[in-house]
Amino acid sequence: MDLYAYTYVGPEEIRRSVATFPAGAPIVSARDIEAWLTCHPDALAEGATYVIDLQGRLRLAPRRSEHVACAGGEEILAAGELRFRRAGGQLTVAEVSNQSTGYCPDTDCWAAVALALGQAGVNPPSGFTHEVIFRRCTHCGERNLVKEGWFVCVFCDADLPAGWNIGPRRRIHVKEPG
Ligand SMILES: [Zn+2]
């Protein structure tokens, strides 16, 4: 599967302040998730920070962790917030978003999330439950979160471009399991 690799675009001082933090726990099986939730029981109620790393793996960190720390400073295929829910003994995804102001990934990073969740033995929902549209204003340079389809810069009122334009991203090939 061909996916985009996104580079960290957040503040340099944040990247530096978490440079020695451990990366998020790699999750490749249902057992990994259970082990992680046992160590982080609050995550079921309040959710977790996640990234999908360049190997296509889900990585989890406690909520309010910096995405760049969760990613070990590396590029990511997707990033956002994720909350699991137990329903009838089954672990499912209650909420998942691409909300990461550190990476500002485009909404089509969903493909990487679905792949990683499937690999971890969790049935992915049909898409993000909360989708964030990031655009950079080509007039003033500020980054915007587009609200309700209103493609206008909140800082200078200029129109925002239709296509994702936050920063550099590159196409990479990720092997699908099986
Ligand atoms: Zn602007």
Backbone and ligand atoms as CSV (ligand in chain L), in Angstrom:
chain,resi,resn,atom,element,x,y,z
A,1,MET,N,N,0.852,-1.187,0.000
A,1,MET,CA,C,0.000,0.000,0.000
A,1,MET,C,C,0.889,1.239,0.000
A,2,ASP,N,N,0.572,2.211,-0.879
A,2,ASP,CA,C,1.329,3.460,-0.906
A,2,ASP,C,C,0.658,4.486,-0.001
A,3,LEU,N,N,1.454,5.044,0.911
A,3,LEU,CA,C,0.927,5.985,1.892
A,3,LEU,C,C,1.868,7.183,1.977
A,4,TYR,N,N,1.411,8.245,2.621
A,4,TYR,CA,C,2.267,9.408,2.832
A,4,TYR,C,C,2.977,9.313,4.181
A,5,ALA,N,N,4.243,9.690,4.183
A,5,ALA,CA,C,4.987,9.861,5.427
A,5,ALA,C,C,5.039,11.352,5.720
A,6,TYR,N,N,4.581,11.720,6.928
A,6,TYR,CA,C,4.517,13.116,7.335
A,6,TYR,C,C,5.654,13.455,8.287
A,7,THR,N,N,6.221,14.644,8.091
A,7,THR,CA,C,7.296,15.149,8.939
A,7,THR,C,C,6.700,16.029,10.034
A,8,TYR,N,N,7.337,16.043,11.187
A,8,TYR,CA,C,6.906,16.930,12.278
A,8,TYR,C,C,7.005,18.386,11.828
A,9,VAL,N,N,5.924,19.138,12.051
A,9,VAL,CA,C,5.899,20.550,11.650
A,9,VAL,C,C,5.607,21.474,12.831
A,10,GLY,N,N,5.608,20.908,14.042
A,10,GLY,CA,C,5.299,21.710,15.234
A,10,GLY,C,C,6.501,22.491,15.716
A,11,PRO,N,N,6.342,23.163,16.869
A,11,PRO,CA,C,7.421,24.004,17.396
A,11,PRO,C,C,8.687,23.196,17.718
A,12,GLU,N,N,9.807,23.764,17.339
A,12,GLU,CA,C,11.105,23.114,17.548
A,12,GLU,C,C,11.374,22.904,19.046
A,13,GLU,N,N,10.946,23.854,19.903
A,13,GLU,CA,C,11.246,23.700,21.335
A,13,GLU,C,C,10.499,22.504,21.932
A,14,ILE,N,N,9.324,22.193,21.392
A,14,ILE,CA,C,8.607,21.010,21.884
A,14,ILE,C,C,9.352,19.749,21.449
A,15,ARG,N,N,9.750,19.724,20.177
A,15,ARG,CA,C,10.486,18.562,19.681
A,15,ARG,C,C,11.730,18.314,20.541
A,16,ARG,N,N,12.421,19.395,20.864
A,16,ARG,CA,C,13.656,19.262,21.646
A,16,ARG,C,C,13.362,18.815,23.083
A,17,SER,N,N,12.265,19.350,23.644
A,17,SER,CA,C,11.972,19.060,25.056
A,17,SER,C,C,11.575,17.597,25.283
A,18,VAL,N,N,11.145,16.900,24.221
A,18,VAL,CA,C,10.732,15.501,24.391
A,18,VAL,C,C,11.683,14.525,23.698
A,19,ALA,N,N,12.826,15.048,23.244
A,19,ALA,CA,C,13.741,14.233,22.428
A,19,ALA,C,C,14.244,12.990,23.159
A,20,THR,N,N,14.310,13.061,24.505
A,20,THR,CA,C,14.828,11.905,25.245
A,20,THR,C,C,13.695,11.031,25.802
A,21,PHE,N,N,12.435,11.407,25.538
A,21,PHE,CA,C,11.307,10.613,26.018
A,21,PHE,C,C,11.258,9.288,25.248
A,22,PRO,N,N,10.760,8.230,25.897
A,22,PRO,CA,C,10.604,6.978,25.150
A,22,PRO,C,C,9.497,7.111,24.100
A,23,ALA,N,N,9.664,6.431,22.964
A,23,ALA,CA,C,8.634,6.436,21.920
A,23,ALA,C,C,7.413,5.668,22.422
A,24,GLY,N,N,6.292,5.851,21.761
A,24,GLY,CA,C,5.075,5.132,22.122
A,24,GLY,C,C,5.258,3.628,21.973
A,25,ALA,N,N,4.468,2.876,22.760
A,25,ALA,CA,C,4.580,1.419,22.732
A,25,ALA,C,C,4.077,0.872,21.395
A,26,PRO,N,N,4.894,0.062,20.694
A,26,PRO,CA,C,4.416,-0.523,19.444
A,26,PRO,C,C,3.376,-1.610,19.714
A,27,ILE,N,N,2.297,-1.589,18.950
A,27,ILE,CA,C,1.162,-2.483,19.171
A,27,ILE,C,C,0.962,-3.307,17.901
A,28,VAL,N,N,1.217,-4.588,17.976
A,28,VAL,CA,C,1.036,-5.420,16.779
A,28,VAL,C,C,0.082,-6.591,17.013
A,29,SER,N,N,-0.480,-6.674,18.215
A,29,SER,CA,C,-1.414,-7.769,18.479
A,29,SER,C,C,-2.419,-7.330,19.530
A,30,ALA,N,N,-3.512,-8.080,19.635
A,30,ALA,CA,C,-4.519,-7.793,20.661
A,30,ALA,C,C,-3.880,-7.899,22.046
A,31,ARG,N,N,-2.927,-8.809,22.183
A,31,ARG,CA,C,-2.260,-8.970,23.476
A,31,ARG,C,C,-1.466,-7.716,23.848
A,32,ASP,N,N,-0.837,-7.097,22.845
A,32,ASP,CA,C,-0.106,-5.837,23.094
A,32,ASP,C,C,-1.045,-4.758,23.617
A,33,ILE,N,N,-2.232,-4.668,23.025
A,33,ILE,CA,C,-3.192,-3.639,23.469
A,33,ILE,C,C,-3.607,-3.909,24.906
A,34,GLU,N,N,-3.933,-5.180,25.204
A,34,GLU,CA,C,-4.366,-5.517,26.563
A,34,GLU,C,C,-3.267,-5.196,27.568
A,35,ALA,N,N,-2.027,-5.512,27.223
A,35,ALA,CA,C,-0.910,-5.231,28.125
A,35,ALA,C,C,-0.770,-3.719,28.346
A,36,TRP,N,N,-0.921,-2.974,27.265
A,36,TRP,CA,C,-0.795,-1.518,27.376
A,36,TRP,C,C,-1.927,-0.934,28.217
A,37,LEU,N,N,-3.160,-1.429,28.001
A,37,LEU,CA,C,-4.310,-0.921,28.768
A,37,LEU,C,C,-4.213,-1.301,30.248
A,38,THR,N,N,-3.594,-2.428,30.537
A,38,THR,CA,C,-3.389,-2.820,31.934
A,38,THR,C,C,-2.475,-1.811,32.631
A,39,CYS,N,N,-1.463,-1.343,31.906
A,39,CYS,CA,C,-0.542,-0.344,32.467
A,39,CYS,C,C,-1.131,1.065,32.438
A,40,HIS,N,N,-2.104,1.296,31.576
A,40,HIS,CA,C,-2.693,2.637,31.407
A,40,HIS,C,C,-4.212,2.538,31.461
A,41,PRO,N,N,-4.770,2.138,32.621
A,41,PRO,CA,C,-6.218,1.895,32.701
A,41,PRO,C,C,-7.069,3.144,32.419
A,42,ASP,N,N,-6.505,4.336,32.672
A,42,ASP,CA,C,-7.262,5.570,32.409
A,42,ASP,C,C,-7.562,5.751,30.920
A,43,ALA,N,N,-6.778,5.094,30.073
A,43,ALA,CA,C,-6.916,5.301,28.623
A,43,ALA,C,C,-8.281,4.864,28.100
A,44,LEU,N,N,-8.914,3.887,28.768
A,44,LEU,CA,C,-10.242,3.459,28.309
A,44,LEU,C,C,-11.247,4.597,28.448
A,45,ALA,N,N,-11.108,5.392,29.499
A,45,ALA,CA,C,-12.046,6.496,29.705
A,45,ALA,C,C,-11.625,7.751,28.945
A,46,GLU,N,N,-10.337,8.075,29.000
A,46,GLU,CA,C,-9.933,9.375,28.461
A,46,GLU,C,C,-9.215,9.307,27.120
A,47,GLY,N,N,-8.934,8.110,26.638
A,47,GLY,CA,C,-8.288,7.977,25.340
A,47,GLY,C,C,-6.780,8.031,25.426
A,48,ALA,N,N,-6.153,7.917,24.290
A,48,ALA,CA,C,-4.696,7.852,24.216
A,48,ALA,C,C,-4.213,8.654,23.013
A,49,THR,N,N,-2.936,8.980,23.063
A,49,THR,CA,C,-2.260,9.568,21.915
A,49,THR,C,C,-1.730,8.425,21.058
A,50,TYR,N,N,-1.887,8.526,19.744
A,50,TYR,CA,C,-1.339,7.469,18.900
A,50,TYR,C,C,-0.614,8.067,17.698
A,51,VAL,N,N,0.308,7.285,17.176
A,51,VAL,CA,C,0.831,7.536,15.828
A,51,VAL,C,C,0.876,6.182,15.115
A,52,ILE,N,N,0.919,6.224,13.799
A,52,ILE,CA,C,1.254,5.037,13.010
A,52,ILE,C,C,2.670,5.267,12.500
A,53,ASP,N,N,3.575,4.369,12.878
A,53,ASP,CA,C,4.983,4.602,12.522
A,53,ASP,C,C,5.265,4.176,11.075
A,54,LEU,N,N,6.494,4.363,10.634
A,54,LEU,CA,C,6.826,4.133,9.220
A,54,LEU,C,C,6.739,2.663,8.836
A,55,GLN,N,N,6.730,1.778,9.848
A,55,GLN,CA,C,6.531,0.349,9.569
A,55,GLN,C,C,5.046,-0.008,9.509
A,56,GLY,N,N,4.182,0.995,9.674
A,56,GLY,CA,C,2.743,0.745,9.641
A,56,GLY,C,C,2.183,0.244,10.958
A,57,ARG,N,N,2.962,0.398,12.040
A,57,ARG,CA,C,2.526,-0.075,13.360
A,57,ARG,C,C,1.870,1.034,14.167
A,58,LEU,N,N,0.825,0.648,14.908
A,58,LEU,CA,C,0.228,1.541,15.882
A,58,LEU,C,C,1.194,1.714,17.056
A,59,ARG,N,N,1.366,2.958,17.503
A,59,ARG,CA,C,2.124,3.226,18.733
A,59,ARG,C,C,1.252,4.057,19.658
A,60,LEU,N,N,1.168,3.645,20.918
A,60,LEU,CA,C,0.310,4.310,21.889
A,60,LEU,C,C,1.123,4.984,22.981
A,61,ALA,N,N,0.632,6.128,23.424
A,61,ALA,CA,C,1.215,6.846,24.562
A,61,ALA,C,C,0.062,7.442,25.358
A,62,PRO,N,N,0.289,7.723,26.651
A,62,PRO,CA,C,-0.785,8.319,27.449
A,62,PRO,C,C,-1.303,9.604,26.814
A,63,ARG,N,N,-2.585,9.872,27.041
A,63,ARG,CA,C,-3.199,11.075,26.491
A,63,ARG,C,C,-2.400,12.307,26.914
A,64,ARG,N,N,-2.399,13.312,26.055
A,64,ARG,CA,C,-1.666,14.565,26.250
A,64,ARG,C,C,-0.158,14.403,26.054
A,65,SER,N,N,0.275,13.194,25.617
A,65,SER,CA,C,1.672,13.074,25.198
A,65,SER,C,C,1.826,13.824,23.877
A,66,GLU,N,N,3.016,14.304,23.604
A,66,GLU,CA,C,3.281,14.934,22.318
A,66,GLU,C,C,3.389,13.843,21.250
A,67,HIS,N,N,2.792,14.095,20.085
A,67,HIS,CA,C,2.866,13.093,19.016
A,67,HIS,C,C,4.304,12.842,18.576
A,68,VAL,N,N,5.106,13.899,18.611
A,68,VAL,CA,C,6.495,13.735,18.169
A,68,VAL,C,C,7.272,12.848,19.149
A,69,ALA,N,N,6.879,12.878,20.428
A,69,ALA,CA,C,7.498,11.970,21.402
A,69,ALA,C,C,7.037,10.541,21.146
A,70,CYS,N,N,5.731,10.375,20.928
A,70,CYS,CA,C,5.156,9.058,20.645
A,70,CYS,C,C,5.833,8.427,19.419
A,71,ALA,N,N,6.205,9.280,18.464
A,71,ALA,CA,C,6.832,8.807,17.224
A,71,ALA,C,C,8.346,8.670,17.353
A,72,GLY,N,N,8.895,8.952,18.542
A,72,GLY,CA,C,10.343,8.890,18.715
A,72,GLY,C,C,11.063,9.891,17.814
A,73,GLY,N,N,10.378,10.993,17.490
A,73,GLY,CA,C,10.980,12.032,16.654
A,73,GLY,C,C,10.937,11.747,15.167
A,74,GLU,N,N,10.404,10.587,14.783
A,74,GLU,CA,C,10.419,10.160,13.379
A,74,GLU,C,C,9.215,10.708,12.607
A,75,GLU,N,N,9.245,10.479,11.299
A,75,GLU,CA,C,8.054,10.723,10.479
A,75,GLU,C,C,6.963,9.728,10.883
A,76,ILE,N,N,5.741,10.048,10.498
A,76,ILE,CA,C,4.611,9.162,10.796
A,76,ILE,C,C,3.740,8.992,9.548
A,77,LEU,N,N,2.929,7.938,9.566
A,77,LEU,CA,C,1.936,7.734,8.498
A,77,LEU,C,C,0.582,8.311,8.895
A,78,ALA,N,N,0.362,8.404,10.225
A,78,ALA,CA,C,-0.868,8.996,10.757
A,78,ALA,C,C,-0.620,9.321,12.220
A,79,ALA,N,N,-1.422,10.240,12.758
A,79,ALA,CA,C,-1.316,10.617,14.169
A,79,ALA,C,C,-2.639,11.214,14.605
A,80,GLY,N,N,-2.930,11.071,15.896
A,80,GLY,CA,C,-4.164,11.646,16.423
A,80,GLY,C,C,-4.466,11.113,17.801
A,81,GLU,N,N,-5.762,11.124,18.134
A,81,GLU,CA,C,-6.229,10.629,19.430
A,81,GLU,C,C,-7.110,9.405,19.184
A,82,LEU,N,N,-7.061,8.472,20.145
A,82,LEU,CA,C,-7.751,7.188,19.967
A,82,LEU,C,C,-8.302,6.732,21.307
A,83,ARG,N,N,-9.548,6.283,21.304
A,83,ARG,CA,C,-10.114,5.725,22.539
A,83,ARG,C,C,-10.726,4.366,22.240
A,84,PHE,N,N,-10.304,3.361,23.007
A,84,PHE,CA,C,-10.884,2.021,22.875
A,84,PHE,C,C,-12.092,1.905,23.793
A,85,ARG,N,N,-12.941,0.926,23.470
A,85,ARG,CA,C,-14.106,0.659,24.301
A,85,ARG,C,C,-14.289,-0.853,24.356
A,86,ARG,N,N,-14.717,-1.332,25.504
A,86,ARG,CA,C,-15.061,-2.748,25.606
A,86,ARG,C,C,-16.556,-2.898,25.383
A,87,ALA,N,N,-16.916,-3.775,24.475
A,87,ALA,CA,C,-18.331,-4.035,24.191
A,87,ALA,C,C,-18.505,-5.537,24.040
A,88,GLY,N,N,-19.194,-6.135,25.002
A,88,GLY,CA,C,-19.434,-7.573,24.958
A,88,GLY,C,C,-18.158,-8.387,24.906
A,89,GLY,N,N,-17.194,-7.985,25.749
A,89,GLY,CA,C,-15.928,-8.715,25.800
A,89,GLY,C,C,-14.983,-8.397,24.651
A,90,GLN,N,N,-15.475,-7.620,23.692
A,90,GLN,CA,C,-14.656,-7.273,22.524
A,90,GLN,C,C,-14.109,-5.866,22.677
A,91,LEU,N,N,-12.864,-5.695,22.257
A,91,LEU,CA,C,-12.273,-4.363,22.271
A,91,LEU,C,C,-12.559,-3.703,20.921
A,92,THR,N,N,-13.203,-2.561,20.957
A,92,THR,CA,C,-13.478,-1.842,19.711
A,92,THR,C,C,-12.976,-0.407,19.843
A,93,VAL,N,N,-13.069,0.337,18.759
A,93,VAL,CA,C,-12.629,1.731,18.757
A,93,VAL,C,C,-13.850,2.624,18.948
A,94,ALA,N,N,-13.871,3.359,20.059
A,94,ALA,CA,C,-14.985,4.268,20.326
A,94,ALA,C,C,-14.794,5.579,19.569
A,95,GLU,N,N,-13.566,6.091,19.591
A,95,GLU,CA,C,-13.283,7.373,18.934
A,95,GLU,C,C,-11.868,7.336,18.358
A,96,VAL,N,N,-11.714,7.914,17.189
A,96,VAL,CA,C,-10.372,8.030,16.607
A,96,VAL,C,C,-10.351,9.255,15.694
A,97,SER,N,N,-9.290,10.039,15.816
A,97,SER,CA,C,-9.184,11.271,15.026
A,97,SER,C,C,-7.784,11.378,14.423
A,98,ASN,N,N,-7.635,12.348,13.523
A,98,ASN,CA,C,-6.304,12.697,13.015
A,98,ASN,C,C,-5.856,14.019,13.629
A,99,GLN,N,N,-6.314,14.290,14.864
A,99,GLN,CA,C,-5.999,15.554,15.537
A,99,GLN,C,C,-4.579,15.539,16.087
A,100,SER,N,N,-3.667,16.066,15.314
A,100,SER,CA,C,-2.273,16.206,15.730
A,100,SER,C,C,-1.736,17.498,15.154
A,101,THR,N,N,-1.597,18.513,16.004
A,101,THR,CA,C,-1.081,19.779,15.497
A,101,THR,C,C,0.437,19.704,15.286
A,102,GLY,N,N,1.070,18.645,15.793
A,102,GLY,CA,C,2.499,18.455,15.550
A,102,GLY,C,C,2.797,17.976,14.133
A,103,TYR,N,N,1.902,17.164,13.585
A,103,TYR,CA,C,2.100,16.601,12.243
A,103,TYR,C,C,1.065,17.072,11.231
A,104,CYS,N,N,-0.111,17.476,11.697
A,104,CYS,CA,C,-1.185,17.952,10.804
A,104,CYS,C,C,-1.431,17.021,9.614
A,105,PRO,N,N,-1.610,15.728,9.858
A,105,PRO,CA,C,-1.767,14.814,8.711
A,105,PRO,C,C,-3.093,15.043,7.983
A,106,ASP,N,N,-3.094,14.791,6.690
A,106,ASP,CA,C,-4.308,14.905,5.890
A,106,ASP,C,C,-5.265,13.772,6.279
A,107,THR,N,N,-6.546,13.986,5.990
A,107,THR,CA,C,-7.570,13.011,6.388
A,107,THR,C,C,-7.374,11.652,5.710
A,108,ASP,N,N,-6.669,11.625,4.573
A,108,ASP,CA,C,-6.497,10.334,3.891
A,108,ASP,C,C,-5.462,9.438,4.577
A,109,CYS,N,N,-4.905,9.899,5.717
A,109,CYS,CA,C,-4.039,9.014,6.507
A,109,CYS,C,C,-4.867,7.919,7.181
A,110,TRP,N,N,-6.198,7.988,7.018
A,110,TRP,CA,C,-7.063,6.946,7.574
A,110,TRP,C,C,-6.626,5.543,7.115
A,111,ALA,N,N,-6.188,5.431,5.864
A,111,ALA,CA,C,-5.781,4.124,5.324
A,111,ALA,C,C,-4.709,3.482,6.203
A,112,ALA,N,N,-3.773,4.297,6.703
A,112,ALA,CA,C,-2.708,3.785,7.575
A,112,ALA,C,C,-3.264,3.345,8.921
A,113,VAL,N,N,-4.257,4.087,9.430
A,113,VAL,CA,C,-4.871,3.751,10.721
A,113,VAL,C,C,-5.619,2.422,10.606
A,114,ALA,N,N,-6.407,2.288,9.545
A,114,ALA,CA,C,-7.187,1.058,9.345
A,114,ALA,C,C,-6.258,-0.144,9.235
A,115,LEU,N,N,-5.165,0.027,8.502
A,115,LEU,CA,C,-4.195,-1.056,8.328
A,115,LEU,C,C,-3.592,-1.461,9.676
A,116,ALA,N,N,-3.184,-0.471,10.463
A,116,ALA,CA,C,-2.520,-0.747,11.743
A,116,ALA,C,C,-3.481,-1.365,12.753
A,117,LEU,N,N,-4.722,-0.878,12.790
A,117,LEU,CA,C,-5.694,-1.445,13.724
A,117,LEU,C,C,-5.983,-2.897,13.359
A,118,GLY,N,N,-6.148,-3.156,12.076
A,118,GLY,CA,C,-6.389,-4.525,11.614
A,118,GLY,C,C,-5.250,-5.451,12.020
A,119,GLN,N,N,-4.030,-4.943,11.862
A,119,GLN,CA,C,-2.833,-5.701,12.243
A,119,GLN,C,C,-2.832,-6.016,13.739
A,120,ALA,N,N,-3.377,-5.094,14.530
A,120,ALA,CA,C,-3.418,-5.261,15.986
A,120,ALA,C,C,-4.647,-6.060,16.427
A,121,GLY,N,N,-5.396,-6.566,15.488
A,121,GLY,CA,C,-6.524,-7.431,15.821
A,121,GLY,C,C,-7.782,-6.688,16.237
A,122,VAL,N,N,-7.855,-5.406,15.882
A,122,VAL,CA,C,-9.044,-4.607,16.211
A,122,VAL,C,C,-9.761,-4.258,14.915
A,123,ASN,N,N,-11.061,-4.503,14.879
A,123,ASN,CA,C,-11.853,-4.124,13.714
A,123,ASN,C,C,-11.923,-2.609,13.625
A,124,PRO,N,N,-11.373,-2.010,12.569
A,124,PRO,CA,C,-11.427,-0.550,12.491
A,124,PRO,C,C,-12.841,-0.077,12.170
A,125,PRO,N,N,-13.219,1.110,12.669
A,125,PRO,CA,C,-14.481,1.696,12.196
A,125,PRO,C,C,-14.348,2.069,10.720
A,126,SER,N,N,-15.390,2.647,10.138
A,126,SER,CA,C,-15.358,2.911,8.693
A,126,SER,C,C,-14.521,4.148,8.343
A,127,GLY,N,N,-14.127,4.913,9.362
A,127,GLY,CA,C,-13.307,6.096,9.115
A,127,GLY,C,C,-13.088,6.819,10.434
A,128,PHE,N,N,-12.450,7.999,10.362
A,128,PHE,CA,C,-12.267,8.787,11.584
A,128,PHE,C,C,-13.634,9.171,12.154
A,129,THR,N,N,-13.783,9.066,13.479
A,129,THR,CA,C,-15.010,9.549,14.110
A,129,THR,C,C,-14.946,11.070,14.266
A,130,HIS,N,N,-13.735,11.601,14.245
A,130,HIS,CA,C,-13.549,13.056,14.305
A,130,HIS,C,C,-12.410,13.382,13.341
A,131,GLU,N,N,-12.771,14.087,12.258
A,131,GLU,CA,C,-11.819,14.342,11.184
A,131,GLU,C,C,-11.392,15.807,11.225
A,132,VAL,N,N,-10.095,16.044,11.182
A,132,VAL,CA,C,-9.597,17.414,11.220
A,132,VAL,C,C,-8.966,17.749,9.873
A,133,ILE,N,N,-9.344,18.909,9.336
A,133,ILE,CA,C,-8.799,19.357,8.051
A,133,ILE,C,C,-7.810,20.474,8.329
A,134,PHE,N,N,-6.540,20.190,8.055
A,134,PHE,CA,C,-5.469,21.168,8.286
A,134,PHE,C,C,-5.107,21.846,6.962
A,135,ARG,N,N,-4.975,23.166,6.996
A,135,ARG,CA,C,-4.498,23.903,5.822
A,135,ARG,C,C,-3.583,25.028,6.286
A,136,ARG,N,N,-2.588,25.318,5.469
A,136,ARG,CA,C,-1.733,26.471,5.718
A,136,ARG,C,C,-2.211,27.612,4.838
A,137,CYS,N,N,-2.343,28.776,5.418
A,137,CYS,CA,C,-2.754,29.943,4.640
A,137,CYS,C,C,-1.584,30.375,3.764
A,138,THR,N,N,-1.821,30.455,2.456
A,138,THR,CA,C,-0.731,30.839,1.555
A,138,THR,C,C,-0.506,32.357,1.598
A,139,HIS,N,N,-1.429,33.080,2.235
A,139,HIS,CA,C,-1.289,34.541,2.330
A,139,HIS,C,C,-0.453,34.929,3.559
A,140,CYS,N,N,-0.850,34.435,4.760
A,140,CYS,CA,C,-0.137,34.841,5.987
A,140,CYS,C,C,0.747,33.725,6.556
A,141,GLY,N,N,0.609,32.516,6.028
A,141,GLY,CA,C,1.480,31.425,6.451
A,141,GLY,C,C,1.023,30.680,7.691
A,142,GLU,N,N,-0.073,31.126,8.334
A,142,GLU,CA,C,-0.536,30.466,9.563
A,142,GLU,C,C,-1.236,29.148,9.228
A,143,ARG,N,N,-1.136,28.212,10.177
A,143,ARG,CA,C,-1.846,26.940,10.010
A,143,ARG,C,C,-3.256,27.064,10.578
A,144,ASN,N,N,-4.213,26.532,9.850
A,144,ASN,CA,C,-5.621,26.591,10.237
A,144,ASN,C,C,-6.202,25.196,10.398
A,145,LEU,N,N,-7.179,25.096,11.311
A,145,LEU,CA,C,-8.049,23.926,11.367
A,145,LEU,C,C,-9.366,24.352,10.728
A,146,VAL,N,N,-9.660,23.771,9.582
A,146,VAL,CA,C,-10.854,24.179,8.837
A,146,VAL,C,C,-12.099,23.683,9.575
A,147,LYS,N,N,-13.009,24.620,9.873
A,147,LYS,CA,C,-14.217,24.265,10.624
A,147,LYS,C,C,-15.428,24.317,9.707
A,148,GLU,N,N,-16.219,23.266,9.730
A,148,GLU,CA,C,-17.495,23.208,9.007
A,148,GLU,C,C,-17.364,23.586,7.538
A,149,GLY,N,N,-16.288,23.102,6.925
A,149,GLY,CA,C,-16.130,23.311,5.488
A,149,GLY,C,C,-15.877,24.765,5.089
A,150,TRP,N,N,-15.512,25.594,6.054
A,150,TRP,CA,C,-15.295,27.021,5.808
A,150,TRP,C,C,-13.815,27.248,5.546
A,151,PHE,N,N,-13.414,27.281,4.247
A,151,PHE,CA,C,-12.004,27.342,3.861
A,151,PHE,C,C,-11.529,28.794,3.798
A,152,VAL,N,N,-11.565,29.450,4.968
A,152,VAL,CA,C,-11.128,30.847,5.069
A,152,VAL,C,C,-10.189,30.948,6.272
A,153,CYS,N,N,-9.056,31.629,6.102
A,153,CYS,CA,C,-8.076,31.762,7.176
A,153,CYS,C,C,-8.677,32.556,8.339
A,154,VAL,N,N,-8.561,32.014,9.568
A,154,VAL,CA,C,-9.099,32.725,10.733
A,154,VAL,C,C,-8.191,33.895,11.140
A,155,PHE,N,N,-6.972,33.924,10.596
A,155,PHE,CA,C,-6.026,34.982,10.972
A,155,PHE,C,C,-6.105,36.183,10.036
A,156,CYS,N,N,-6.317,35.942,8.731
A,156,CYS,CA,C,-6.260,37.067,7.780
A,156,CYS,C,C,-7.404,37.082,6.777
A,157,ASP,N,N,-8.353,36.129,6.890
A,157,ASP,CA,C,-9.539,36.106,6.018
A,157,ASP,C,C,-9.262,35.704,4.571
A,158,ALA,N,N,-8.041,35.327,4.242
A,158,ALA,CA,C,-7.765,34.880,2.874
A,158,ALA,C,C,-8.385,33.496,2.665
A,159,ASP,N,N,-8.695,33.144,1.419
A,159,ASP,CA,C,-9.197,31.807,1.117
A,159,ASP,C,C,-8.094,30.781,1.348
A,160,LEU,N,N,-8.498,29.604,1.832
A,160,LEU,CA,C,-7.535,28.522,2.037
A,160,LEU,C,C,-7.601,27.566,0.849
A,161,PRO,N,N,-6.467,26.950,0.498
A,161,PRO,CA,C,-6.447,26.053,-0.659
A,161,PRO,C,C,-7.287,24.795,-0.428
A,162,ALA,N,N,-7.759,24.215,-1.515
A,162,ALA,CA,C,-8.600,23.018,-1.432
A,162,ALA,C,C,-7.791,21.794,-1.011
A,163,GLY,N,N,-6.519,21.750,-1.407
A,163,GLY,CA,C,-5.698,20.570,-1.143
A,163,GLY,C,C,-4.783,20.757,0.061
A,164,TRP,N,N,-4.405,19.641,0.700
A,164,TRP,CA,C,-3.505,19.659,1.858
A,164,TRP,C,C,-2.187,20.318,1.456
A,165,ASN,N,N,-1.661,21.222,2.278
A,165,ASN,CA,C,-0.460,21.978,1.900
A,165,ASN,C,C,0.398,22.350,3.111
A,166,ILE,N,N,0.326,21.542,4.181
A,166,ILE,CA,C,0.975,21.943,5.437
A,166,ILE,C,C,2.497,21.944,5.342
A,167,GLY,N,N,3.052,20.902,4.790
A,167,GLY,CA,C,4.516,20.838,4.764
A,167,GLY,C,C,4.976,19.737,3.839
A,168,PRO,N,N,6.201,19.283,4.023
A,168,PRO,CA,C,6.683,18.203,3.160
A,168,PRO,C,C,6.056,16.877,3.553
A,169,ARG,N,N,5.738,16.071,2.603
A,169,ARG,CA,C,5.340,14.684,2.858
A,169,ARG,C,C,5.810,13.876,1.669
A,170,ARG,N,N,6.114,12.617,1.915
A,170,ARG,CA,C,6.615,11.803,0.814
A,170,ARG,C,C,5.830,10.512,0.751
A,171,ARG,N,N,5.754,9.975,-0.450
A,171,ARG,CA,C,5.031,8.740,-0.691
A,171,ARG,C,C,5.949,7.582,-0.320
A,172,ILE,N,N,5.475,6.645,0.498
A,172,ILE,CA,C,6.278,5.458,0.782
A,172,ILE,C,C,5.407,4.217,0.645
A,173,HIS,N,N,6.064,3.098,0.404
A,173,HIS,CA,C,5.338,1.840,0.263
A,173,HIS,C,C,5.396,1.088,1.585
A,174,VAL,N,N,4.221,0.675,2.080
A,174,VAL,CA,C,4.143,-0.083,3.325
A,174,VAL,C,C,3.568,-1.449,3.004
A,175,LYS,N,N,4.265,-2.483,3.485
A,175,LYS,CA,C,3.820,-3.846,3.192
A,175,LYS,C,C,2.571,-4.172,3.990
A,176,GLU,N,N,1.571,-4.722,3.296
A,176,GLU,CA,C,0.361,-5.163,3.999
A,176,GLU,C,C,0.584,-6.556,4.555
A,177,PRO,N,N,-0.014,-6.827,5.725
A,177,PRO,CA,C,0.185,-8.162,6.326
A,177,PRO,C,C,-0.496,-9.249,5.496
A,178,GLY,N,N,0.039,-10.442,5.571
A,178,GLY,CA,C,-0.595,-11.606,4.977
A,178,GLY,C,C,-0.337,-11.786,3.499
L,1,ZN,ZN,ZN,-4.017,33.811,6.605
